[in-house]
């Protein structure tokens, strides 16, 4: 099934069993010194992909808003974009250090800066993290 339609999804498995990239991948990578990172949107692409939190086993799907597939409208995204597994941004909690912004009911968003393109669904350890308001 080609991408860019409402039905397409990327599912995950391990040992021929379905796996959730959100719930079944540990937050800490082997050794416990880095975080596991799940890439949802590769650098230089436009489709707004995300872990589908309401679907069984949480596949990656293209986001839909007001019945339309979402794309970045300002050109190709200049970084890899994804999330940390086993995290959740609570919409009921305002964070003062972030201008009292609340969570979006999704895993914690992560931007990976650099020239290397990570493929959609690729999982890699990510050692450097920062938070900005």
N, CA, C and O atoms as a printed pandas DataFrame, in Angstrom:
     atom_number atom_name residue_name chain_id  residue_number  x_coord  y_coord  z_coord
0              1         N          UNK        A               1    0.854   -1.178    0.000
1              2        CA          UNK        A               1    0.000    0.000    0.000
2              3         C          UNK        A               1    0.900    1.242    0.000
3              4         O          UNK        A               1    1.772    1.361    0.860
4              5         N          UNK        A               2    0.709    2.149   -0.929
5              6        CA          UNK        A               2    1.557    3.346   -0.974
6              7         C          UNK        A               2    1.282    4.291    0.183
7              8         O          UNK        A               2    0.191    4.307    0.753
8              9         N          UNK        A               3    2.305    5.083    0.519
9             10        CA          UNK        A               3    2.145    6.087    1.575
10            11         C          UNK        A               3    1.237    7.199    1.088
11            12         O          UNK        A               3    0.800    7.207   -0.063
12            13         N          UNK        A               4    0.960    8.135    1.979
13            14        CA          UNK        A               4    0.151    9.315    1.713
14            15         C          UNK        A               4   -1.305    8.959    1.439
15            16         O          UNK        A               4   -1.933    9.507    0.533
16            17         N          UNK        A               5   -1.824    8.041    2.230
17            18        CA          UNK        A               5   -3.258    7.808    2.260
18            19         C          UNK        A               5   -3.634    7.477    3.698
19            20         O          UNK        A               5   -2.770    7.137    4.506
20            21         N          UNK        A               6   -4.899    7.573    4.012
21            22        CA          UNK        A               6   -5.357    7.421    5.398
22            23         C          UNK        A               6   -5.182    6.019    5.946
23            24         O          UNK        A               6   -5.194    5.835    7.164
24            25         N          UNK        A               7   -5.019    5.029    5.090
25            26        CA          UNK        A               7   -4.926    3.645    5.544
26            27         C          UNK        A               7   -3.499    3.163    5.788
27            28         O          UNK        A               7   -3.302    2.201    6.530
28            29         N          UNK        A               8   -2.487    3.812    5.176
29            30        CA          UNK        A               8   -1.110    3.345    5.290
30            31         C          UNK        A               8   -0.635    3.429    6.729
31            32         O          UNK        A               8   -0.954    4.378    7.446
32            33         N          UNK        A               9    0.132    2.424    7.148
33            34        CA          UNK        A               9    0.746    2.450    8.474
34            35         C          UNK        A               9    1.991    1.579    8.470
35            36         O          UNK        A               9    2.107    0.632    7.692
36            37         N          UNK        A              10    2.918    1.919    9.355
37            38        CA          UNK        A              10    4.133    1.132    9.550
38            39         C          UNK        A              10    4.013    0.432   10.888
39            40         O          UNK        A              10    4.009    1.070   11.941
40            41         N          UNK        A              11    3.915   -0.886   10.835
41            42        CA          UNK        A              11    3.817   -1.686   12.055
42            43         C          UNK        A              11    5.179   -2.286   12.380
43            44         O          UNK        A              11    6.060   -2.348   11.522
44            45         N          UNK        A              12    5.344   -2.725   13.618
45            46        CA          UNK        A              12    6.610   -3.258   14.098
46            47         C          UNK        A              12    6.398   -4.653   14.660
47            48         O          UNK        A              12    5.324   -4.980   15.164
48            49         N          UNK        A              13    7.454   -5.481   14.565
49            50        CA          UNK        A              13    7.378   -6.824   15.135
50            51         C          UNK        A              13    8.762   -7.248   15.611
51            52         O          UNK        A              13    9.787   -6.737   15.161
52            53         N          UNK        A              14    8.749   -8.193   16.529
53            54        CA          UNK        A              14    9.975   -8.818   17.020
54            55         C          UNK        A              14    9.664  -10.286   17.223
55            56         O          UNK        A              14    8.673  -10.628   17.869
56            57         N          UNK        A              15   10.485  -11.143   16.688
57            58        CA          UNK        A              15   10.280  -12.589   16.772
58            59         C          UNK        A              15    8.869  -12.959   16.305
59            60         O          UNK        A              15    8.183  -13.783   16.911
60            61         N          UNK        A              16    8.465  -12.318   15.203
61            62        CA          UNK        A              16    7.184  -12.579   14.542
62            63         C          UNK        A              16    5.966  -12.245   15.391
63            64         O          UNK        A              16    4.874  -12.752   15.134
64            65         N          UNK        A              17    6.145  -11.388   16.413
65            66        CA          UNK        A              17    5.033  -10.931   17.241
66            67         C          UNK        A              17    4.924   -9.414   17.132
67            68         O          UNK        A              17    5.948   -8.735   17.048
68            69         N          UNK        A              18    3.692   -8.858   17.133
69            70        CA          UNK        A              18    3.532   -7.403   17.057
70            71         C          UNK        A              18    4.194   -6.708   18.251
71            72         O          UNK        A              18    4.165   -7.210   19.375
72            73         N          UNK        A              19    4.790   -5.543   17.981
73            74        CA          UNK        A              19    5.485   -4.763   19.007
74            75         C          UNK        A              19    5.048   -3.308   18.878
75            76         O          UNK        A              19    4.898   -2.793   17.770
76            77         N          UNK        A              20    4.848   -2.658   20.003
77            78        CA          UNK        A              20    4.548   -1.224   20.017
78            79         C          UNK        A              20    5.845   -0.445   20.170
79            80         O          UNK        A              20    6.596   -0.683   21.117
80            81         N          UNK        A              21    6.130    0.500   19.241
81            82        CA          UNK        A              21    7.334    1.315   19.417
82            83         C          UNK        A              21    7.212    2.284   20.587
83            84         O          UNK        A              21    8.207    2.866   21.020
84            85         N          UNK        A              22    6.019    2.458   21.091
85            86        CA          UNK        A              22    5.779    3.347   22.226
86            87         C          UNK        A              22    5.879    2.603   23.550
87            88         O          UNK        A              22    6.551    3.069   24.469
88            89         N          UNK        A              23    5.220    1.455   23.660
89            90        CA          UNK        A              23    5.134    0.753   24.939
90            91         C          UNK        A              23    6.145   -0.379   25.123
91            92         O          UNK        A              23    6.480   -0.716   26.258
92            93         N          UNK        A              24    6.633   -0.968   24.040
93            94        CA          UNK        A              24    7.487   -2.144   24.168
94            95         C          UNK        A              24    8.977   -1.860   24.024
95            96         O          UNK        A              24    9.798   -2.705   24.380
96            97         N          UNK        A              25    9.333   -0.714   23.520
97            98        CA          UNK        A              25   10.749   -0.329   23.417
98            99         C          UNK        A              25   11.112    0.375   24.718
99           100         O          UNK        A              25   10.412    1.304   25.121
100          101         N          UNK        A              26   12.186   -0.039   25.388
101          102        CA          UNK        A              26   12.555    0.626   26.643
102          103         C          UNK        A              26   13.017    2.057   26.416
103          104         O          UNK        A              26   13.579    2.375   25.368
104          105         N          UNK        A              27   12.781    2.917   27.396
105          106        CA          UNK        A              27   13.227    4.308   27.315
106          107         C          UNK        A              27   14.747    4.387   27.259
107          108         O          UNK        A              27   15.302    5.116   26.437
108          109         N          UNK        A              28   15.421    3.645   28.125
109          110        CA          UNK        A              28   16.880    3.670   28.170
110          111         C          UNK        A              28   17.465    2.610   27.244
111          112         O          UNK        A              28   17.015    1.465   27.219
112          113         N          UNK        A              29   18.478    3.020   26.485
113          114        CA          UNK        A              29   19.167    2.089   25.593
114          115         C          UNK        A              29   20.043    1.147   26.424
115          116         O          UNK        A              29   20.241    1.366   27.619
116          117         N          UNK        A              30   20.554    0.117   25.790
117          118        CA          UNK        A              30   21.438   -0.829   26.463
118          119         C          UNK        A              30   22.572   -0.081   27.154
119          120         O          UNK        A              30   23.231    0.759   26.542
120          121         N          UNK        A              31   22.791   -0.380   28.402
121          122        CA          UNK        A              31   23.828    0.293   29.187
122          123         C          UNK        A              31   23.286    1.415   30.046
123          124         O          UNK        A              31   23.937    1.834   31.003
124          125         N          UNK        A              32   22.097    1.910   29.715
125          126        CA          UNK        A              32   21.440    2.907   30.547
126          127         C          UNK        A              32   22.011    4.311   30.500
127          128         O          UNK        A              32   21.625    5.155   31.309
128          129         N          UNK        A              33   22.926    4.585   29.568
129          130        CA          UNK        A              33   23.541    5.913   29.497
130          131         C          UNK        A              33   22.916    6.809   28.429
131          132         O          UNK        A              33   23.180    8.011   28.402
132          133         N          UNK        A              34   22.106    6.248   27.564
133          134        CA          UNK        A              34   21.460    7.010   26.494
134          135         C          UNK        A              34   19.993    6.609   26.409
135          136         O          UNK        A              34   19.579    5.578   26.939
136          137         N          UNK        A              35   19.218    7.448   25.729
137          138        CA          UNK        A              35   17.804    7.159   25.510
138          139         C          UNK        A              35   17.617    6.470   24.163
139          140         O          UNK        A              35   18.349    6.739   23.210
140          141         N          UNK        A              36   16.633    5.582   24.092
141          142        CA          UNK        A              36   16.209    5.080   22.790
142          143         C          UNK        A              36   15.360    6.152   22.134
143          144         O          UNK        A              36   14.563    6.819   22.792
144          145         N          UNK        A              37   15.538    6.310   20.840
145          146        CA          UNK        A              37   14.820    7.309   20.054
146          147         C          UNK        A              37   14.135    6.589   18.901
147          148         O          UNK        A              37   14.750    5.749   18.243
148          149         N          UNK        A              38   12.866    6.909   18.650
149          150        CA          UNK        A              38   12.104    6.335   17.536
150          151         C          UNK        A              38   11.894    7.442   16.512
151          152         O          UNK        A              38   11.258    8.452   16.814
152          153         N          UNK        A              39   12.419    7.264   15.310
153          154        CA          UNK        A              39   12.279    8.290   14.285
154          155         C          UNK        A              39   10.933    8.154   13.566
155          156         O          UNK        A              39   10.607    7.103   13.014
156          157         N          UNK        A              40   10.174    9.229   13.588
157          158        CA          UNK        A              40    8.879    9.245   12.920
158          159         C          UNK        A              40    8.951    9.952   11.566
159          160         O          UNK        A              40    8.308    9.527   10.605
160          161         N          UNK        A              41    9.731   11.026   11.492
161          162        CA          UNK        A              41    9.794   11.836   10.270
162          163         C          UNK        A              41   11.256   12.004    9.863
163          164         O          UNK        A              41   12.015   12.667   10.570
164          165         N          UNK        A              42   11.664   11.417    8.736
165          166        CA          UNK        A              42   13.047   11.578    8.276
166          167         C          UNK        A              42   13.331   12.998    7.786
167          168         O          UNK        A              42   12.444   13.704    7.306
168          169         N          UNK        A              43   14.591   13.388    7.924
169          170        CA          UNK        A              43   15.045   14.680    7.416
170          171         C          UNK        A              43   14.708   14.782    5.925
171          172         O          UNK        A              43   14.750   13.782    5.207
172          173         N          UNK        A              44   14.377   15.982    5.466
173          174        CA          UNK        A              44   14.119   16.292    4.050
174          175         C          UNK        A              44   12.827   15.672    3.515
175          176         O          UNK        A              44   12.718   15.393    2.321
176          177         N          UNK        A              45   11.846   15.456    4.405
177          178        CA          UNK        A              45   10.533   14.975    3.966
178          179         C          UNK        A              45    9.471   15.961    4.450
179          180         O          UNK        A              45    9.782   16.894    5.190
180          181         N          UNK        A              46    8.226   15.760    4.037
181          182        CA          UNK        A              46    7.157   16.702    4.401
182          183         C          UNK        A              46    5.955   16.064    5.081
183          184         O          UNK        A              46    5.193   16.768    5.744
184          185         N          UNK        A              47    5.760   14.772    4.945
185          186        CA          UNK        A              47    4.591   14.122    5.548
186          187         C          UNK        A              47    4.713   14.146    7.069
187          188         O          UNK        A              47    5.752   13.770    7.611
188          189         N          UNK        A              48    3.665   14.581    7.759
189          190        CA          UNK        A              48    3.639   14.655    9.233
190          191         C          UNK        A              48    3.239   13.278    9.749
191          192         O          UNK        A              48    2.055   12.955    9.845
192          193         N          UNK        A              49    4.237   12.480   10.076
193          194        CA          UNK        A              49    4.031   11.119   10.555
194          195         C          UNK        A              49    4.136   11.108   12.078
195          196         O          UNK        A              49    4.846   11.921   12.669
196          197         N          UNK        A              50    3.411   10.165   12.710
197          198        CA          UNK        A              50    3.505   10.052   14.165
198          199         C          UNK        A              50    3.051    8.680   14.619
199          200         O          UNK        A              50    2.332    7.975   13.912
200          201         N          UNK        A              51    3.488    8.319   15.816
201          202        CA          UNK        A              51    3.012    7.082   16.427
202          203         C          UNK        A              51    1.525    7.258   16.696
203          204         O          UNK        A              51    1.107    8.225   17.334
204          205         N          UNK        A              52    0.737    6.319   16.207
205          206        CA          UNK        A              52   -0.719    6.379   16.365
206          207         C          UNK        A              52   -1.079    5.831   17.747
207          208         O          UNK        A              52   -1.221    4.622   17.930
208          209         N          UNK        A              53   -1.222    6.720   18.695
209          210        CA          UNK        A              53   -1.404    6.327   20.096
210          211         C          UNK        A              53   -2.732    5.632   20.362
211          212         O          UNK        A              53   -2.864    4.929   21.364
212          213         N          UNK        A              54   -3.715    5.811   19.493
213          214        CA          UNK        A              54   -5.035    5.213   19.721
214          215         C          UNK        A              54   -5.234    3.884   18.994
215          216         O          UNK        A              54   -6.273    3.243   19.158
216          217         N          UNK        A              55   -4.246    3.458   18.188
217          218        CA          UNK        A              55   -4.354    2.193   17.472
218          219         C          UNK        A              55   -3.571    1.102   18.194
219          220         O          UNK        A              55   -2.562    1.373   18.846
220          221         N          UNK        A              56   -4.043   -0.115   18.070
221          222        CA          UNK        A              56   -3.368   -1.244   18.694
222          223         C          UNK        A              56   -1.930   -1.349   18.195
223          224         O          UNK        A              56   -1.677   -1.233   16.996
224          225         N          UNK        A              57   -1.007   -1.563   19.094
225          226        CA          UNK        A              57    0.434   -1.683   18.841
226          227         C          UNK        A              57    1.066   -0.412   18.282
227          228         O          UNK        A              57    2.230   -0.433   17.883
228          229         N          UNK        A              58    0.331    0.679   18.246
229          230        CA          UNK        A              58    0.858    2.014   17.952
230          231         C          UNK        A              58    1.741    2.096   16.703
231          232         O          UNK        A              58    2.912    2.461   16.808
232          233         N          UNK        A              59    1.206    1.764   15.525
233          234        CA          UNK        A              59    2.010    1.911   14.304
234          235         C          UNK        A              59    2.292    3.389   14.020
235          236         O          UNK        A              59    1.673    4.268   14.619
236          237         N          UNK        A              60    3.213    3.655   13.119
237          238        CA          UNK        A              60    3.432    5.021   12.642
238          239         C          UNK        A              60    2.489    5.244   11.468
239          240         O          UNK        A              60    2.432    4.444   10.534
240          241         N          UNK        A              61    1.747    6.354   11.534
241          242        CA          UNK        A              61    0.795    6.727   10.481
242          243         C          UNK        A              61    0.929    8.210   10.198
243          244         O          UNK        A              61    1.492    8.964   10.992
244          245         N          UNK        A              62    0.401    8.615    9.052
245          246        CA          UNK        A              62    0.377   10.042    8.750
246          247         C          UNK        A              62   -0.737   10.695    9.554
247          248         O          UNK        A              62   -1.858   10.189    9.600
248          249         N          UNK        A              63   -0.425   11.822   10.187
249          250        CA          UNK        A              63   -1.388   12.551   10.999
250          251         C          UNK        A              63   -2.495   13.114   10.106
251          252         O          UNK        A              63   -2.257   13.513    8.966
252          253         N          UNK        A              64   -3.703   13.132   10.655
253          254        CA          UNK        A              64   -4.863   13.660    9.944
254          255         C          UNK        A              64   -5.485   14.743   10.809
255          256         O          UNK        A              64   -5.708   14.541   12.003
256          257         N          UNK        A              65   -5.765   15.885   10.210
257          258        CA          UNK        A              65   -6.421   16.983   10.923
258          259         C          UNK        A              65   -7.548   17.505   10.046
259          260         O          UNK        A              65   -7.345   17.810    8.871
260          261         N          UNK        A              66   -8.734   17.604   10.625
261          262        CA          UNK        A              66   -9.925   18.065    9.898
262          263         C          UNK        A              66  -10.148   17.246    8.627
263          264         O          UNK        A              66  -10.533   17.781    7.588
264          265         N          UNK        A              67   -9.896   15.930    8.729
265          266        CA          UNK        A              67  -10.146   15.026    7.620
266          267         C          UNK        A              67   -9.102   15.034    6.513
267          268         O          UNK        A              67   -9.300   14.388    5.485
268          269         N          UNK        A              68   -7.992   15.752    6.697
269          270        CA          UNK        A              68   -6.969   15.842    5.661
270          271         C          UNK        A              68   -5.625   15.364    6.189
271          272         O          UNK        A              68   -5.269   15.624    7.338
272          273         N          UNK        A              69   -4.878   14.657    5.331
273          274        CA          UNK        A              69   -3.525   14.251    5.680
274          275         C          UNK        A              69   -2.675   15.494    5.898
275          276         O          UNK        A              69   -2.781   16.471    5.156
276          277         N          UNK        A              70   -1.829   15.447    6.925
277          278        CA          UNK        A              70   -1.013   16.626    7.251
278          279         C          UNK        A              70    0.377   16.531    6.627
279          280         O          UNK        A              70    1.003   15.471    6.612
280          281         N          UNK        A              71    0.841   17.672    6.113
281          282        CA          UNK        A              71    2.177   17.836    5.564
282          283         C          UNK        A              71    2.760   19.116    6.141
283          284         O          UNK        A              71    2.023   20.046    6.471
284          285         N          UNK        A              72    4.104   19.167    6.266
285          286        CA          UNK        A              72    4.752   20.416    6.638
286          287         C          UNK        A              72    4.580   21.380    5.471
287          288         O          UNK        A              72    4.792   20.996    4.321
288          289         N          UNK        A              73    4.207   22.601    5.743
289          290        CA          UNK        A              73    3.907   23.558    4.683
290          291         C          UNK        A              73    5.050   24.525    4.410
291          292         O          UNK        A              73    4.945   25.359    3.511
292          293         N          UNK        A              74    6.129   24.431    5.159
293          294        CA          UNK        A              74    7.242   25.370    4.997
294          295         C          UNK        A              74    8.441   24.717    4.322
295          296         O          UNK        A              74    9.578   25.131    4.546
296          297         N          UNK        A              75    8.202   23.716    3.511
297          298        CA          UNK        A              75    9.291   23.013    2.837
298          299         C          UNK        A              75    9.667   21.745    3.581
299          300         O          UNK        A              75    9.012   21.355    4.548
300          301         N          UNK        A              76   10.723   21.114    3.119
301          302        CA          UNK        A              76   11.179   19.871    3.735
302          303         C          UNK        A              76   11.652   20.138    5.161
303          304         O          UNK        A              76   12.253   21.175    5.443
304          305         N          UNK        A              77   11.375   19.198    6.051
305          306        CA          UNK        A              77   11.789   19.330    7.444
306          307         C          UNK        A              77   13.329   19.211    7.504
307          308         O          UNK        A              77   13.890   18.279    6.926
308          309         N          UNK        A              78   14.015   20.137    8.192
309          310        CA          UNK        A              78   15.481   20.161    8.157
310          311         C          UNK        A              78   16.161   19.309    9.236
311          312         O          UNK        A              78   17.343   19.504    9.518
312          313         N          UNK        A              79   15.432   18.374    9.837
313          314        CA          UNK        A              79   15.997   17.526   10.885
314          315         C          UNK        A              79   15.166   16.248   10.963
315          316         O          UNK        A              79   14.075   16.171   10.398
316          317         N          UNK        A              80   15.686   15.255   11.663
317          318        CA          UNK        A              80   14.911   14.049   11.965
318          319         C          UNK        A              80   14.024   14.364   13.166
319          320         O          UNK        A              80   14.445   15.056   14.093
320          321         N          UNK        A              81   12.802   13.854   13.143
321          322        CA          UNK        A              81   11.830   14.174   14.186
322          323         C          UNK        A              81   11.191   12.884   14.670
323          324         O          UNK        A              81   10.767   12.051   13.869
324          325         N          UNK        A              82   11.126   12.725   15.977
325          326        CA          UNK        A              82   10.537   11.500   16.509
326          327         C          UNK        A              82   10.182   11.649   17.969
327          328         O          UNK        A              82    9.770   12.719   18.416
328          329         N          UNK        A              83   10.346   10.561   18.714
329          330        CA          UNK        A              83    9.920   10.582   20.115
330          331         C          UNK        A              83   10.748    9.618   20.955
331          332         O          UNK        A              83   11.508    8.791   20.450
332          333         N          UNK        A              84   10.560    9.768   22.263
333          334        CA          UNK        A              84   11.145    8.832   23.221
334          335         C          UNK        A              84   10.061    7.831   23.618
335          336         O          UNK        A              84    8.968    8.231   24.019
336          337         N          UNK        A              85   10.352    6.536   23.511
337          338        CA          UNK        A              85    9.358    5.540   23.912
338          339         C          UNK        A              85    9.115    5.586   25.425
339          340         O          UNK        A              85    9.960    6.051   26.191
340          341         N          UNK        A              86    7.968    5.104   25.827
341          342        CA          UNK        A              86    7.575    4.982   27.232
342          343         C          UNK        A              86    7.483    6.335   27.940
343          344         O          UNK        A              86    7.610    6.414   29.162
344          345         N          UNK        A              87    7.262    7.395   27.163
345          346        CA          UNK        A              87    7.031    8.714   27.748
346          347         C          UNK        A              87    5.651    9.179   27.327
347          348         O          UNK        A              87    5.058    8.634   26.397
348          349         N          UNK        A              88    5.145   10.188   28.017
349          350        CA          UNK        A              88    3.820   10.729   27.704
350          351         C          UNK        A              88    3.741   12.153   28.210
351          352         O          UNK        A              88    4.115   12.433   29.349
352          353         N          UNK        A              89    3.255   13.057   27.372
353          354        CA          UNK        A              89    3.078   14.451   27.743
354          355         C          UNK        A              89    1.636   14.651   28.183
355          356         O          UNK        A              89    0.713   14.593   27.370
356          357         N          UNK        A              90    1.451   14.886   29.474
357          358        CA          UNK        A              90    0.125   14.998   30.083
358          359         C          UNK        A              90   -0.509   16.351   29.750
359          360         O          UNK        A              90    0.034   17.387   30.136
360          361         N          UNK        A              91   -1.642   16.367   29.044
361          362        CA          UNK        A              91   -2.282   17.636   28.696
362          363         C          UNK        A              91   -2.857   18.379   29.899
363          364         O          UNK        A              91   -3.208   19.553   29.784
364          365         N          UNK        A              92   -2.960   17.718   31.044
365          366        CA          UNK        A              92   -3.507   18.359   32.243
366          367         C          UNK        A              92   -2.433   19.041   33.086
367          368         O          UNK        A              92   -2.741   19.654   34.108
368          369         N          UNK        A              93   -1.171   18.936   32.661
369          370        CA          UNK        A              93   -0.071   19.505   33.447
370          371         C          UNK        A              93    0.617   20.614   32.658
371          372         O          UNK        A              93    1.172   20.375   31.586
372          373         N          UNK        A              94    0.573   21.828   33.202
373          374        CA          UNK        A              94    1.283   22.964   32.609
374          375         C          UNK        A              94    2.708   22.987   33.153
375          376         O          UNK        A              94    2.923   22.765   34.344
376          377         N          UNK        A              95    3.671   23.251   32.290
377          378        CA          UNK        A              95    5.074   23.257   32.675
378          379         C          UNK        A              95    5.576   24.703   32.687
379          380         O          UNK        A              95    5.749   25.307   31.629
380          381         N          UNK        A              96    5.815   25.269   33.902
381          382        CA          UNK        A              96    6.241   26.675   33.992
382          383         C          UNK        A              96    7.503   26.983   33.192
383          384         O          UNK        A              96    7.614   28.061   32.609
384          385         N          UNK        A              97    8.464   26.041   33.156
385          386        CA          UNK        A              97    9.714   26.268   32.429
386          387         C          UNK        A              97    9.506   26.329   30.918
387          388         O          UNK        A              97   10.416   26.699   30.175
388          389         N          UNK        A              98    8.326   25.973   30.474
389          390        CA          UNK        A              98    8.007   25.994   29.034
390          391         C          UNK        A              98    6.850   26.944   28.751
391          392         O          UNK        A              98    6.021   26.685   27.878
392          393         N          UNK        A              99    6.800   28.049   29.500
393          394        CA          UNK        A              99    5.750   29.033   29.267
394          395         C          UNK        A              99    4.367   28.528   29.610
395          396         O          UNK        A              99    3.379   28.972   29.025
396          397         N          UNK        A             100    4.284   27.601   30.556
397          398        CA          UNK        A             100    3.026   26.970   30.988
398          399         C          UNK        A             100    2.343   26.166   29.894
399          400         O          UNK        A             100    1.136   25.929   29.949
400          401         N          UNK        A             101    3.112   25.749   28.908
401          402        CA          UNK        A             101    2.552   24.863   27.882
402          403         C          UNK        A             101    2.228   23.520   28.524
403          404         O          UNK        A             101    2.942   23.048   29.408
404          405         N          UNK        A             102    1.153   22.924   28.068
405          406        CA          UNK        A             102    0.752   21.606   28.560
406          407         C          UNK        A             102    1.141   20.548   27.526
407          408         O          UNK        A             102    1.467   20.866   26.383
408          409         N          UNK        A             103    1.099   19.303   27.946
409          410        CA          UNK        A             103    1.412   18.203   27.050
410          411         C          UNK        A             103    0.388   18.056   25.947
411          412         O          UNK        A             103   -0.694   18.642   25.997
412          413         N          UNK        A             104    0.749   17.256   24.940
413          414        CA          UNK        A             104   -0.144   17.055   23.800
414          415         C          UNK        A             104   -0.722   15.639   23.735
415          416         O          UNK        A             104   -1.240   15.221   22.699
416          417         N          UNK        A             105   -0.630   14.903   24.854
417          418        CA          UNK        A             105   -1.209   13.560   24.951
418          419         C          UNK        A             105   -0.486   12.544   24.060
419          420         O          UNK        A             105   -1.073   11.541   23.656
420          421         N          UNK        A             106    0.771   12.804   23.761
421          422        CA          UNK        A             106    1.606   11.947   22.920
422          423         C          UNK        A             106    2.922   11.673   23.628
423          424         O          UNK        A             106    3.207   12.274   24.664
424          425         N          UNK        A             107    3.738   10.756   23.071
425          426        CA          UNK        A             107    5.089   10.583   23.609
426          427         C          UNK        A             107    5.884   11.889   23.485
427          428         O          UNK        A             107    5.547   12.755   22.678
428          429         N          UNK        A             108    6.932   12.017   24.284
429          430        CA          UNK        A             108    7.773   13.215   24.283
430          431         C          UNK        A             108    8.449   13.380   22.926
431          432         O          UNK        A             108    9.119   12.467   22.444
432          433         N          UNK        A             109    8.267   14.557   22.310
433          434        CA          UNK        A             109    8.846   14.854   20.997
434          435         C          UNK        A             109   10.349   15.075   21.104
435          436         O          UNK        A             109   10.848   15.595   22.102
436          437         N          UNK        A             110   11.060   14.667   20.054
437          438        CA          UNK        A             110   12.507   14.823   20.000
438          439         C          UNK        A             110   12.898   15.258   18.591
439          440         O          UNK        A             110   12.380   14.739   17.603
440          441         N          UNK        A             111   13.816   16.213   18.513
441          442        CA          UNK        A             111   14.417   16.630   17.254
442          443         C          UNK        A             111   15.866   16.168   17.279
443          444         O          UNK        A             111   16.589   16.448   18.235
444          445         N          UNK        A             112   16.296   15.466   16.241
445          446        CA          UNK        A             112   17.684   15.025   16.138
446          447         C          UNK        A             112   18.354   15.870   15.060
447          448         O          UNK        A             112   18.022   15.778   13.878
448          449         N          UNK        A             113   19.303   16.694   15.495
449          450        CA          UNK        A             113   20.022   17.579   14.584
450          451         C          UNK        A             113   21.217   16.854   13.984
451          452         O          UNK        A             113   21.840   16.019   14.640
452          453         N          UNK        A             114   21.528   17.171   12.758
453          454        CA          UNK        A             114   22.671   16.574   12.081
454          455         C          UNK        A             114   22.335   16.318   10.628
455          456         O          UNK        A             114   21.211   16.555   10.185
456          457         N          UNK        A             115   23.319   15.831    9.890
457          458        CA          UNK        A             115   23.149   15.592    8.459
458          459         C          UNK        A             115   22.672   14.186    8.136
459          460         O          UNK        A             115   22.182   13.943    7.034
460          461         N          UNK        A             116   22.804   13.255    9.076
461          462        CA          UNK        A             116   22.456   11.865    8.795
462          463         C          UNK        A             116   20.942   11.678    8.772
463          464         O          UNK        A             116   20.243   12.035    9.721
464          465         N          UNK        A             117   20.457   11.122    7.692
465          466        CA          UNK        A             117   19.030   10.837    7.564
466          467         C          UNK        A             117   18.732    9.508    8.247
467          468         O          UNK        A             117   19.333    8.480    7.932
468          469         N          UNK        A             118   17.797    9.548    9.183
469          470        CA          UNK        A             118   17.305    8.328    9.817
470          471         C          UNK        A             118   16.012    7.941    9.108
471          472         O          UNK        A             118   15.196    8.807    8.791
472          473         N          UNK        A             119   15.825    6.675    8.862
473          474        CA          UNK        A             119   14.621    6.216    8.174
474          475         C          UNK        A             119   13.425    6.223    9.118
475          476         O          UNK        A             119   13.586    6.128   10.334
476          477         N          UNK        A             120   12.239    6.334    8.561
477          478        CA          UNK        A             120   11.021    6.261    9.364
478          479         C          UNK        A             120   11.002    4.919   10.104
479          480         O          UNK        A             120   11.224    3.864    9.509
480          481         N          UNK        A             121   10.733    4.979   11.406
481          482        CA          UNK        A             121   10.688    3.771   12.216
482          483         C          UNK        A             121   12.030    3.319   12.747
483          484         O          UNK        A             121   12.092    2.396   13.559
484          485         N          UNK        A             122   13.101    3.946   12.307
485          486        CA          UNK        A             122   14.425    3.564   12.786
486          487         C          UNK        A             122   14.552    3.931   14.263
487          488         O          UNK        A             122   14.119    5.002   14.689
488          489         N          UNK        A             123   15.149    3.034   15.029
489          490        CA          UNK        A             123   15.341    3.250   16.459
490          491         C          UNK        A             123   16.825    3.279   16.752
491          492         O          UNK        A             123   17.551    2.338   16.431
492          493         N          UNK        A             124   17.277    4.371   17.368
493          494        CA          UNK        A             124   18.701    4.549   17.652
494          495         C          UNK        A             124   18.869    5.135   19.045
495          496         O          UNK        A             124   17.965    5.804   19.547
496          497         N          UNK        A             125   20.022    4.891   19.681
497          498        CA          UNK        A             125   20.292    5.564   20.952
498          499         C          UNK        A             125   20.570    7.036   20.704
499          500         O          UNK        A             125   21.207    7.394   19.713
500          501         N          UNK        A             126   20.100    7.882   21.592
501          502        CA          UNK        A             126   20.298    9.324   21.488
502          503         C          UNK        A             126   20.856    9.814   22.816
503          504         O          UNK        A             126   20.191    9.725   23.848
504          505         N          UNK        A             127   22.078   10.329   22.787
505          506        CA          UNK        A             127   22.754   10.652   24.027
506          507         C          UNK        A             127   22.659   12.080   24.507
507          508         O          UNK        A             127   22.787   12.323   25.707
508          509         N          UNK        A             128   22.441   13.032   23.627
509          510        CA          UNK        A             128   22.422   14.432   24.022
510          511         C          UNK        A             128   20.997   14.948   23.952
511          512         O          UNK        A             128   20.340   14.837   22.917
512          513         N          UNK        A             129   20.523   15.508   25.047
513          514        CA          UNK        A             129   19.153   16.004   25.098
514          515         C          UNK        A             129   19.139   17.396   25.701
515          516         O          UNK        A             129   19.972   17.739   26.540
516          517         N          UNK        A             130   18.166   18.198   25.252
517          518        CA          UNK        A             130   18.006   19.551   25.785
518          519         C          UNK        A             130   16.527   19.916   25.755
519          520         O          UNK        A             130   15.761   19.379   24.955
520          521         N          UNK        A             131   16.143   20.813   26.614
521          522        CA          UNK        A             131   14.769   21.312   26.655
522          523         C          UNK        A             131   14.835   22.821   26.557
523          524         O          UNK        A             131   15.598   23.468   27.274
524          525         N          UNK        A             132   14.041   23.371   25.677
525          526        CA          UNK        A             132   13.986   24.832   25.607
526          527         C          UNK        A             132   12.532   25.275   25.675
527          528         O          UNK        A             132   11.636   24.594   25.178
528          529         N          UNK        A             133   12.313   26.437   26.303
529          530        CA          UNK        A             133   10.929   26.916   26.449
530          531         C          UNK        A             133   10.361   27.418   25.137
531          532         O          UNK        A             133    9.211   27.854   25.089
